Amino acid sequence: MARDLIELREMDLSTLVEELRATKQEALNLRFRNATGQLDDTAALTKTRRQIARISMLIRQREIAAAEAAGE
């Protein structure tokens, strides 16, 4: 799931939404593994949360741009 911001910006909206869904599922799995003590890399939780924030930001930017284009 780890993608950098450049790769994410090249994706279309539907792909970003799918990537967001998959990343949220990964975060859920990491939280369960952390709660049961099976997670060795606890930094993965932070990385995944930040990835969710990046993807959400890009989706929101595109929504704003579409609304501005429709308003003009």
ABEGO torsion letter per residue (X at the ends): XBBBAAAAAABBAAAAAAAAAAAAAAAAAAAAAAAAGABABAAAAAAAAAAAAAAAAAAAAAAAAAAAAAAX
